[in-house]
Amino acid sequence: MKTVTLKVEGLRCASCAASVGSLLGAHAGVRGADVSFEEGRARVLYDPATTSEDSLVEAVEKRGFRVVARDLA
């Protein structure tokens, strides 16, 4: 398992954060997602054998948000 923290622009409310959290939580290989609009970030625990960091970023950006930084934990 790996964890990545994505800095996400466009999270303006709790509903936005919940939407991104649901999206990531349903993504194949994701074991958990914690999204905070206050901090503008999504912390994702995922299985690198099933999905990739790039795939997670692509999913978030397809929803209309912008990932401006990544930080592997």
PyMOL Python script that loads the backbone (N, CA, C, O; Angstrom):
from pymol import cmd

cmd.read_pdbstr("""\
ATOM      1  N   MET A   1       0.833  -1.184   0.000  1.00  0.00           N
ATOM      2  CA  MET A   1       0.000   0.000   0.000  1.00  0.00           C
ATOM      3  C   MET A   1       0.880   1.250   0.000  1.00  0.00           C
ATOM      4  O   MET A   1       1.971   1.264   0.571  1.00  0.00           O
ATOM      5  N   LYS A   2       0.385   2.280  -0.644  1.00  0.00           N
ATOM      6  CA  LYS A   2       1.062   3.573  -0.678  1.00  0.00           C
ATOM      7  C   LYS A   2       0.059   4.649  -0.296  1.00  0.00           C
ATOM      8  O   LYS A   2      -1.151   4.479  -0.444  1.00  0.00           O
ATOM      9  N   THR A   3       0.589   5.755   0.196  1.00  0.00           N
ATOM     10  CA  THR A   3      -0.238   6.913   0.487  1.00  0.00           C
ATOM     11  C   THR A   3       0.312   8.100  -0.286  1.00  0.00           C
ATOM     12  O   THR A   3       1.522   8.318  -0.335  1.00  0.00           O
ATOM     13  N   VAL A   4      -0.592   8.863  -0.890  1.00  0.00           N
ATOM     14  CA  VAL A   4      -0.216  10.090  -1.572  1.00  0.00           C
ATOM     15  C   VAL A   4      -1.144  11.197  -1.086  1.00  0.00           C
ATOM     16  O   VAL A   4      -2.337  10.976  -0.876  1.00  0.00           O
ATOM     17  N   THR A   5      -0.587  12.375  -0.913  1.00  0.00           N
ATOM     18  CA  THR A   5      -1.388  13.547  -0.585  1.00  0.00           C
ATOM     19  C   THR A   5      -1.386  14.459  -1.802  1.00  0.00           C
ATOM     20  O   THR A   5      -0.332  14.880  -2.279  1.00  0.00           O
ATOM     21  N   LEU A   6      -2.571  14.755  -2.292  1.00  0.00           N
ATOM     22  CA  LEU A   6      -2.737  15.606  -3.464  1.00  0.00           C
ATOM     23  C   LEU A   6      -3.207  16.976  -3.021  1.00  0.00           C
ATOM     24  O   LEU A   6      -4.188  17.081  -2.285  1.00  0.00           O
ATOM     25  N   LYS A   7      -2.537  18.018  -3.448  1.00  0.00           N
ATOM     26  CA  LYS A   7      -2.970  19.393  -3.221  1.00  0.00           C
ATOM     27  C   LYS A   7      -3.956  19.706  -4.338  1.00  0.00           C
ATOM     28  O   LYS A   7      -3.598  19.692  -5.515  1.00  0.00           O
ATOM     29  N   VAL A   8      -5.201  19.988  -3.960  1.00  0.00           N
ATOM     30  CA  VAL A   8      -6.272  20.141  -4.941  1.00  0.00           C
ATOM     31  C   VAL A   8      -6.827  21.561  -4.913  1.00  0.00           C
ATOM     32  O   VAL A   8      -7.250  22.050  -3.866  1.00  0.00           O
ATOM     33  N   GLU A   9      -6.822  22.213  -6.064  1.00  0.00           N
ATOM     34  CA  GLU A   9      -7.440  23.530  -6.192  1.00  0.00           C
ATOM     35  C   GLU A   9      -8.895  23.351  -6.611  1.00  0.00           C
ATOM     36  O   GLU A   9      -9.224  22.462  -7.396  1.00  0.00           O
ATOM     37  N   GLY A  10      -9.758  24.208  -6.075  1.00  0.00           N
ATOM     38  CA  GLY A  10     -11.165  24.183  -6.457  1.00  0.00           C
ATOM     39  C   GLY A  10     -12.075  23.565  -5.422  1.00  0.00           C
ATOM     40  O   GLY A  10     -13.291  23.533  -5.611  1.00  0.00           O
ATOM     41  N   LEU A  11     -11.511  23.071  -4.325  1.00  0.00           N
ATOM     42  CA  LEU A  11     -12.346  22.546  -3.241  1.00  0.00           C
ATOM     43  C   LEU A  11     -12.876  23.734  -2.451  1.00  0.00           C
ATOM     44  O   LEU A  11     -12.163  24.289  -1.614  1.00  0.00           O
ATOM     45  N   ARG A  12     -14.119  24.127  -2.708  1.00  0.00           N
ATOM     46  CA  ARG A  12     -14.666  25.340  -2.105  1.00  0.00           C
ATOM     47  C   ARG A  12     -15.617  25.092  -0.941  1.00  0.00           C
ATOM     48  O   ARG A  12     -16.003  26.023  -0.234  1.00  0.00           O
ATOM     49  N   CYS A  13     -15.994  23.820  -0.748  1.00  0.00           N
ATOM     50  CA  CYS A  13     -16.945  23.537   0.325  1.00  0.00           C
ATOM     51  C   CYS A  13     -16.860  22.068   0.716  1.00  0.00           C
ATOM     52  O   CYS A  13     -16.180  21.271   0.069  1.00  0.00           O
ATOM     53  N   ALA A  14     -17.564  21.730   1.786  1.00  0.00           N
ATOM     54  CA  ALA A  14     -17.573  20.346   2.264  1.00  0.00           C
ATOM     55  C   ALA A  14     -18.189  19.416   1.226  1.00  0.00           C
ATOM     56  O   ALA A  14     -17.798  18.253   1.124  1.00  0.00           O
ATOM     57  N   SER A  15     -19.143  19.917   0.461  1.00  0.00           N
ATOM     58  CA  SER A  15     -19.774  19.105  -0.571  1.00  0.00           C
ATOM     59  C   SER A  15     -18.779  18.746  -1.676  1.00  0.00           C
ATOM     60  O   SER A  15     -18.776  17.621  -2.175  1.00  0.00           O
ATOM     61  N   CYS A  16     -17.939  19.706  -2.052  1.00  0.00           N
ATOM     62  CA  CYS A  16     -16.885  19.429  -3.053  1.00  0.00           C
ATOM     63  C   CYS A  16     -15.946  18.347  -2.532  1.00  0.00           C
ATOM     64  O   CYS A  16     -15.606  17.407  -3.250  1.00  0.00           O
ATOM     65  N   ALA A  17     -15.537  18.488  -1.293  1.00  0.00           N
ATOM     66  CA  ALA A  17     -14.626  17.518  -0.692  1.00  0.00           C
ATOM     67  C   ALA A  17     -15.278  16.138  -0.626  1.00  0.00           C
ATOM     68  O   ALA A  17     -14.626  15.130  -0.898  1.00  0.00           O
ATOM     69  N   ALA A  18     -16.559  16.091  -0.267  1.00  0.00           N
ATOM     70  CA  ALA A  18     -17.277  14.816  -0.198  1.00  0.00           C
ATOM     71  C   ALA A  18     -17.375  14.178  -1.579  1.00  0.00           C
ATOM     72  O   ALA A  18     -17.256  12.960  -1.712  1.00  0.00           O
ATOM     73  N   SER A  19     -17.589  14.994  -2.603  1.00  0.00           N
ATOM     74  CA  SER A  19     -17.675  14.494  -3.973  1.00  0.00           C
ATOM     75  C   SER A  19     -16.353  13.864  -4.409  1.00  0.00           C
ATOM     76  O   SER A  19     -16.335  12.775  -4.983  1.00  0.00           O
ATOM     77  N   VAL A  20     -15.249  14.555  -4.132  1.00  0.00           N
ATOM     78  CA  VAL A  20     -13.929  14.019  -4.485  1.00  0.00           C
ATOM     79  C   VAL A  20     -13.629  12.770  -3.650  1.00  0.00           C
ATOM     80  O   VAL A  20     -13.056  11.807  -4.159  1.00  0.00           O
ATOM     81  N   GLY A  21     -14.011  12.785  -2.384  1.00  0.00           N
ATOM     82  CA  GLY A  21     -13.801  11.613  -1.531  1.00  0.00           C
ATOM     83  C   GLY A  21     -14.553  10.394  -2.038  1.00  0.00           C
ATOM     84  O   GLY A  21     -14.017   9.286  -2.039  1.00  0.00           O
ATOM     85  N   SER A  22     -15.804  10.596  -2.472  1.00  0.00           N
ATOM     86  CA  SER A  22     -16.595   9.491  -3.022  1.00  0.00           C
ATOM     87  C   SER A  22     -15.993   8.975  -4.319  1.00  0.00           C
ATOM     88  O   SER A  22     -15.912   7.769  -4.549  1.00  0.00           O
ATOM     89  N   LEU A  23     -15.575   9.906  -5.157  1.00  0.00           N
ATOM     90  CA  LEU A  23     -14.956   9.547  -6.431  1.00  0.00           C
ATOM     91  C   LEU A  23     -13.712   8.691  -6.193  1.00  0.00           C
ATOM     92  O   LEU A  23     -13.550   7.632  -6.800  1.00  0.00           O
ATOM     93  N   LEU A  24     -12.844   9.157  -5.312  1.00  0.00           N
ATOM     94  CA  LEU A  24     -11.609   8.424  -5.035  1.00  0.00           C
ATOM     95  C   LEU A  24     -11.895   7.101  -4.330  1.00  0.00           C
ATOM     96  O   LEU A  24     -11.264   6.086  -4.625  1.00  0.00           O
ATOM     97  N   GLY A  25     -12.838   7.115  -3.407  1.00  0.00           N
ATOM     98  CA  GLY A  25     -13.178   5.894  -2.674  1.00  0.00           C
ATOM     99  C   GLY A  25     -13.700   4.786  -3.571  1.00  0.00           C
ATOM    100  O   GLY A  25     -13.522   3.606  -3.268  1.00  0.00           O
ATOM    101  N   ALA A  26     -14.346   5.156  -4.680  1.00  0.00           N
ATOM    102  CA  ALA A  26     -14.886   4.180  -5.623  1.00  0.00           C
ATOM    103  C   ALA A  26     -13.864   3.740  -6.667  1.00  0.00           C
ATOM    104  O   ALA A  26     -14.110   2.798  -7.420  1.00  0.00           O
ATOM    105  N   HIS A  27     -12.723   4.416  -6.713  1.00  0.00           N
ATOM    106  CA  HIS A  27     -11.677   4.113  -7.697  1.00  0.00           C
ATOM    107  C   HIS A  27     -11.048   2.760  -7.364  1.00  0.00           C
ATOM    108  O   HIS A  27     -10.719   2.490  -6.209  1.00  0.00           O
ATOM    109  N   ALA A  28     -10.885   1.919  -8.371  1.00  0.00           N
ATOM    110  CA  ALA A  28     -10.281   0.594  -8.161  1.00  0.00           C
ATOM    111  C   ALA A  28      -8.912   0.736  -7.515  1.00  0.00           C
ATOM    112  O   ALA A  28      -8.091   1.540  -7.955  1.00  0.00           O
ATOM    113  N   GLY A  29      -8.671  -0.040  -6.479  1.00  0.00           N
ATOM    114  CA  GLY A  29      -7.377  -0.040  -5.809  1.00  0.00           C
ATOM    115  C   GLY A  29      -7.256   0.928  -4.649  1.00  0.00           C
ATOM    116  O   GLY A  29      -6.272   0.884  -3.911  1.00  0.00           O
ATOM    117  N   VAL A  30      -8.241   1.805  -4.472  1.00  0.00           N
ATOM    118  CA  VAL A  30      -8.190   2.761  -3.359  1.00  0.00           C
ATOM    119  C   VAL A  30      -8.764   2.099  -2.115  1.00  0.00           C
ATOM    120  O   VAL A  30      -9.861   1.541  -2.136  1.00  0.00           O
ATOM    121  N   ARG A  31      -8.007   2.171  -1.043  1.00  0.00           N
ATOM    122  CA  ARG A  31      -8.431   1.581   0.231  1.00  0.00           C
ATOM    123  C   ARG A  31      -9.003   2.627   1.181  1.00  0.00           C
ATOM    124  O   ARG A  31      -9.706   2.286   2.132  1.00  0.00           O
ATOM    125  N   GLY A  32      -8.705   3.892   0.929  1.00  0.00           N
ATOM    126  CA  GLY A  32      -9.243   4.962   1.763  1.00  0.00           C
ATOM    127  C   GLY A  32      -8.878   6.317   1.198  1.00  0.00           C
ATOM    128  O   GLY A  32      -7.823   6.496   0.590  1.00  0.00           O
ATOM    129  N   ALA A  33      -9.779   7.278   1.414  1.00  0.00           N
ATOM    130  CA  ALA A  33      -9.526   8.648   0.952  1.00  0.00           C
ATOM    131  C   ALA A  33     -10.062   9.619   1.990  1.00  0.00           C
ATOM    132  O   ALA A  33     -11.209   9.509   2.425  1.00  0.00           O
ATOM    133  N   ASP A  34      -9.229  10.568   2.380  1.00  0.00           N
ATOM    134  CA  ASP A  34      -9.606  11.615   3.326  1.00  0.00           C
ATOM    135  C   ASP A  34      -9.400  12.942   2.606  1.00  0.00           C
ATOM    136  O   ASP A  34      -8.272  13.303   2.271  1.00  0.00           O
ATOM    137  N   VAL A  35     -10.493  13.671   2.367  1.00  0.00           N
ATOM    138  CA  VAL A  35     -10.424  14.914   1.603  1.00  0.00           C
ATOM    139  C   VAL A  35     -10.859  16.065   2.503  1.00  0.00           C
ATOM    140  O   VAL A  35     -11.883  15.976   3.180  1.00  0.00           O
ATOM    141  N   SER A  36     -10.082  17.142   2.510  1.00  0.00           N
ATOM    142  CA  SER A  36     -10.367  18.319   3.332  1.00  0.00           C
ATOM    143  C   SER A  36     -10.417  19.560   2.457  1.00  0.00           C
ATOM    144  O   SER A  36      -9.424  19.917   1.823  1.00  0.00           O
ATOM    145  N   PHE A  37     -11.580  20.224   2.422  1.00  0.00           N
ATOM    146  CA  PHE A  37     -11.642  21.462   1.647  1.00  0.00           C
ATOM    147  C   PHE A  37     -10.928  22.585   2.385  1.00  0.00           C
ATOM    148  O   PHE A  37     -10.403  23.499   1.749  1.00  0.00           O
ATOM    149  N   GLU A  38     -10.897  22.535   3.728  1.00  0.00           N
ATOM    150  CA  GLU A  38     -10.198  23.562   4.507  1.00  0.00           C
ATOM    151  C   GLU A  38      -8.707  23.579   4.188  1.00  0.00           C
ATOM    152  O   GLU A  38      -8.092  24.641   4.094  1.00  0.00           O
ATOM    153  N   GLU A  39      -8.136  22.390   4.025  1.00  0.00           N
ATOM    154  CA  GLU A  39      -6.704  22.263   3.731  1.00  0.00           C
ATOM    155  C   GLU A  39      -6.426  22.165   2.232  1.00  0.00           C
ATOM    156  O   GLU A  39      -5.274  22.264   1.810  1.00  0.00           O
ATOM    157  N   GLY A  40      -7.471  21.970   1.427  1.00  0.00           N
ATOM    158  CA  GLY A  40      -7.303  21.857  -0.016  1.00  0.00           C
ATOM    159  C   GLY A  40      -6.478  20.649  -0.414  1.00  0.00           C
ATOM    160  O   GLY A  40      -5.609  20.728  -1.283  1.00  0.00           O
ATOM    161  N   ARG A  41      -6.768  19.516   0.246  1.00  0.00           N
ATOM    162  CA  ARG A  41      -5.964  18.336  -0.045  1.00  0.00           C
ATOM    163  C   ARG A  41      -6.789  17.059   0.041  1.00  0.00           C
ATOM    164  O   ARG A  41      -7.830  17.000   0.695  1.00  0.00           O
ATOM    165  N   ALA A  42      -6.282  16.047  -0.643  1.00  0.00           N
ATOM    166  CA  ALA A  42      -6.853  14.704  -0.583  1.00  0.00           C
ATOM    167  C   ALA A  42      -5.724  13.748  -0.233  1.00  0.00           C
ATOM    168  O   ALA A  42      -4.703  13.707  -0.919  1.00  0.00           O
ATOM    169  N   ARG A  43      -5.907  12.987   0.824  1.00  0.00           N
ATOM    170  CA  ARG A  43      -4.919  11.977   1.227  1.00  0.00           C
ATOM    171  C   ARG A  43      -5.512  10.624   0.850  1.00  0.00           C
ATOM    172  O   ARG A  43      -6.608  10.275   1.290  1.00  0.00           O
ATOM    173  N   VAL A  44      -4.785   9.864   0.033  1.00  0.00           N
ATOM    174  CA  VAL A  44      -5.323   8.630  -0.530  1.00  0.00           C
ATOM    175  C   VAL A  44      -4.401   7.453  -0.226  1.00  0.00           C
ATOM    176  O   VAL A  44      -3.195   7.513  -0.469  1.00  0.00           O
ATOM    177  N   LEU A  45      -4.986   6.388   0.307  1.00  0.00           N
ATOM    178  CA  LEU A  45      -4.284   5.125   0.534  1.00  0.00           C
ATOM    179  C   LEU A  45      -4.694   4.202  -0.612  1.00  0.00           C
ATOM    180  O   LEU A  45      -5.880   3.925  -0.794  1.00  0.00           O
ATOM    181  N   TYR A  46      -3.717   3.726  -1.384  1.00  0.00           N
ATOM    182  CA  TYR A  46      -4.046   2.923  -2.554  1.00  0.00           C
ATOM    183  C   TYR A  46      -3.058   1.785  -2.757  1.00  0.00           C
ATOM    184  O   TYR A  46      -1.949   1.792  -2.224  1.00  0.00           O
ATOM    185  N   ASP A  47      -3.492   0.812  -3.539  1.00  0.00           N
ATOM    186  CA  ASP A  47      -2.672  -0.340  -3.886  1.00  0.00           C
ATOM    187  C   ASP A  47      -2.002  -0.065  -5.235  1.00  0.00           C
ATOM    188  O   ASP A  47      -2.686  -0.027  -6.258  1.00  0.00           O
ATOM    189  N   PRO A  48      -0.686   0.126  -5.257  1.00  0.00           N
ATOM    190  CA  PRO A  48       0.002   0.454  -6.513  1.00  0.00           C
ATOM    191  C   PRO A  48      -0.009  -0.689  -7.533  1.00  0.00           C
ATOM    192  O   PRO A  48       0.326  -0.476  -8.698  1.00  0.00           O
ATOM    193  N   ALA A  49      -0.385  -1.878  -7.115  1.00  0.00           N
ATOM    194  CA  ALA A  49      -0.499  -2.988  -8.065  1.00  0.00           C
ATOM    195  C   ALA A  49      -1.812  -2.894  -8.847  1.00  0.00           C
ATOM    196  O   ALA A  49      -1.964  -3.532  -9.888  1.00  0.00           O
ATOM    197  N   THR A  50      -2.752  -2.104  -8.347  1.00  0.00           N
ATOM    198  CA  THR A  50      -4.069  -1.991  -8.971  1.00  0.00           C
ATOM    199  C   THR A  50      -4.276  -0.664  -9.684  1.00  0.00           C
ATOM    200  O   THR A  50      -4.911  -0.615 -10.738  1.00  0.00           O
ATOM    201  N   THR A  51      -3.745   0.408  -9.115  1.00  0.00           N
ATOM    202  CA  THR A  51      -3.915   1.737  -9.700  1.00  0.00           C
ATOM    203  C   THR A  51      -2.630   2.532  -9.533  1.00  0.00           C
ATOM    204  O   THR A  51      -1.694   2.092  -8.866  1.00  0.00           O
ATOM    205  N   SER A  52      -2.599   3.692 -10.137  1.00  0.00           N
ATOM    206  CA  SER A  52      -1.399   4.524 -10.051  1.00  0.00           C
ATOM    207  C   SER A  52      -1.761   5.917  -9.551  1.00  0.00           C
ATOM    208  O   SER A  52      -2.920   6.330  -9.571  1.00  0.00           O
ATOM    209  N   GLU A  53      -0.752   6.607  -9.114  1.00  0.00           N
ATOM    210  CA  GLU A  53      -0.917   7.994  -8.688  1.00  0.00           C
ATOM    211  C   GLU A  53      -1.447   8.842  -9.848  1.00  0.00           C
ATOM    212  O   GLU A  53      -2.318   9.690  -9.655  1.00  0.00           O
ATOM    213  N   ASP A  54      -0.923   8.608 -11.040  1.00  0.00           N
ATOM    214  CA  ASP A  54      -1.381   9.359 -12.214  1.00  0.00           C
ATOM    215  C   ASP A  54      -2.861   9.113 -12.492  1.00  0.00           C
ATOM    216  O   ASP A  54      -3.583  10.033 -12.876  1.00  0.00           O
ATOM    217  N   SER A  55      -3.310   7.891 -12.301  1.00  0.00           N
ATOM    218  CA  SER A  55      -4.716   7.562 -12.513  1.00  0.00           C
ATOM    219  C   SER A  55      -5.610   8.283 -11.509  1.00  0.00           C
ATOM    220  O   SER A  55      -6.707   8.719 -11.856  1.00  0.00           O
ATOM    221  N   LEU A  56      -5.146   8.411 -10.272  1.00  0.00           N
ATOM    222  CA  LEU A  56      -5.903   9.132  -9.243  1.00  0.00           C
ATOM    223  C   LEU A  56      -6.005  10.608  -9.602  1.00  0.00           C
ATOM    224  O   LEU A  56      -7.074  11.209  -9.498  1.00  0.00           O
ATOM    225  N   VAL A  57      -4.886  11.185 -10.025  1.00  0.00           N
ATOM    226  CA  VAL A  57      -4.871  12.601 -10.426  1.00  0.00           C
ATOM    227  C   VAL A  57      -5.822  12.816 -11.599  1.00  0.00           C
ATOM    228  O   VAL A  57      -6.598  13.772 -11.609  1.00  0.00           O
ATOM    229  N   GLU A  58      -5.758  11.938 -12.571  1.00  0.00           N
ATOM    230  CA  GLU A  58      -6.626  12.057 -13.750  1.00  0.00           C
ATOM    231  C   GLU A  58      -8.102  12.021 -13.352  1.00  0.00           C
ATOM    232  O   GLU A  58      -8.902  12.796 -13.878  1.00  0.00           O
ATOM    233  N   ALA A  59      -8.467  11.135 -12.435  1.00  0.00           N
ATOM    234  CA  ALA A  59      -9.860  11.028 -11.989  1.00  0.00           C
ATOM    235  C   ALA A  59     -10.326  12.322 -11.321  1.00  0.00           C
ATOM    236  O   ALA A  59     -11.440  12.782 -11.571  1.00  0.00           O
ATOM    237  N   VAL A  60      -9.487  12.904 -10.482  1.00  0.00           N
ATOM    238  CA  VAL A  60      -9.835  14.158  -9.800  1.00  0.00           C
ATOM    239  C   VAL A  60      -9.967  15.290 -10.814  1.00  0.00           C
ATOM    240  O   VAL A  60     -10.898  16.092 -10.737  1.00  0.00           O
ATOM    241  N   GLU A  61      -9.041  15.353 -11.755  1.00  0.00           N
ATOM    242  CA  GLU A  61      -9.062  16.445 -12.728  1.00  0.00           C
ATOM    243  C   GLU A  61     -10.219  16.313 -13.720  1.00  0.00           C
ATOM    244  O   GLU A  61     -10.714  17.321 -14.224  1.00  0.00           O
ATOM    245  N   LYS A  62     -10.653  15.093 -14.007  1.00  0.00           N
ATOM    246  CA  LYS A  62     -11.818  14.905 -14.875  1.00  0.00           C
ATOM    247  C   LYS A  62     -13.083  15.452 -14.218  1.00  0.00           C
ATOM    248  O   LYS A  62     -14.038  15.810 -14.907  1.00  0.00           O
ATOM    249  N   ARG A  63     -13.090  15.516 -12.897  1.00  0.00           N
ATOM    250  CA  ARG A  63     -14.235  16.034 -12.151  1.00  0.00           C
ATOM    251  C   ARG A  63     -14.233  17.567 -12.125  1.00  0.00           C
ATOM    252  O   ARG A  63     -15.182  18.178 -11.633  1.00  0.00           O
ATOM    253  N   GLY A  64     -13.173  18.187 -12.653  1.00  0.00           N
ATOM    254  CA  GLY A  64     -13.129  19.644 -12.757  1.00  0.00           C
ATOM    255  C   GLY A  64     -12.244  20.336 -11.737  1.00  0.00           C
ATOM    256  O   GLY A  64     -12.216  21.565 -11.671  1.00  0.00           O
ATOM    257  N   PHE A  65     -11.527  19.566 -10.949  1.00  0.00           N
ATOM    258  CA  PHE A  65     -10.597  20.129  -9.975  1.00  0.00           C
ATOM    259  C   PHE A  65      -9.192  20.069 -10.563  1.00  0.00           C
ATOM    260  O   PHE A  65      -8.962  19.395 -11.567  1.00  0.00           O
ATOM    261  N   ARG A  66      -8.265  20.766  -9.943  1.00  0.00           N
ATOM    262  CA  ARG A  66      -6.881  20.792 -10.446  1.00  0.00           C
ATOM    263  C   ARG A  66      -5.926  20.322  -9.357  1.00  0.00           C
ATOM    264  O   ARG A  66      -5.914  20.872  -8.255  1.00  0.00           O
ATOM    265  N   VAL A  67      -5.133  19.314  -9.663  1.00  0.00           N
ATOM    266  CA  VAL A  67      -4.117  18.827  -8.730  1.00  0.00           C
ATOM    267  C   VAL A  67      -2.843  19.616  -9.009  1.00  0.00           C
ATOM    268  O   VAL A  67      -2.280  19.534 -10.101  1.00  0.00           O
ATOM    269  N   VAL A  68      -2.392  20.382  -8.013  1.00  0.00           N
ATOM    270  CA  VAL A  68      -1.237  21.265  -8.221  1.00  0.00           C
ATOM    271  C   VAL A  68       0.040  20.740  -7.569  1.00  0.00           C
ATOM    272  O   VAL A  68       1.126  21.254  -7.836  1.00  0.00           O
ATOM    273  N   ALA A  69      -0.078  19.725  -6.721  1.00  0.00           N
ATOM    274  CA  ALA A  69       1.112  19.157  -6.084  1.00  0.00           C
ATOM    275  C   ALA A  69       0.780  17.753  -5.584  1.00  0.00           C
ATOM    276  O   ALA A  69      -0.372  17.413  -5.314  1.00  0.00           O
ATOM    277  N   ARG A  70       1.849  16.949  -5.471  1.00  0.00           N
ATOM    278  CA  ARG A  70       1.727  15.585  -4.941  1.00  0.00           C
ATOM    279  C   ARG A  70       2.816  15.395  -3.904  1.00  0.00           C
ATOM    280  O   ARG A  70       3.931  15.899  -4.042  1.00  0.00           O
ATOM    281  N   ASP A  71       2.466  14.660  -2.868  1.00  0.00           N
ATOM    282  CA  ASP A  71       3.454  14.395  -1.819  1.00  0.00           C
ATOM    283  C   ASP A  71       3.267  12.950  -1.389  1.00  0.00           C
ATOM    284  O   ASP A  71       2.241  12.602  -0.804  1.00  0.00           O
ATOM    285  N   LEU A  72       4.253  12.107  -1.675  1.00  0.00           N
ATOM    286  CA  LEU A  72       4.195  10.714  -1.248  1.00  0.00           C
ATOM    287  C   LEU A  72       4.569  10.629   0.223  1.00  0.00           C
ATOM    288  O   LEU A  72       5.530  11.251   0.674  1.00  0.00           O
ATOM    289  N   ALA A  73       3.795   9.852   0.956  1.00  0.00           N
ATOM    290  CA  ALA A  73       4.076   9.683   2.388  1.00  0.00           C
ATOM    291  C   ALA A  73       4.749   8.353   2.630  1.00  0.00           C
ATOM    292  O   ALA A  73       5.068   8.022   3.772  1.00  0.00           O
TER     293      ALA A  73
END
""", "prot")
cmd.dss("prot")
cmd.show_as("cartoon", "prot")
cmd.util.cbc("prot")
cmd.orient("prot")
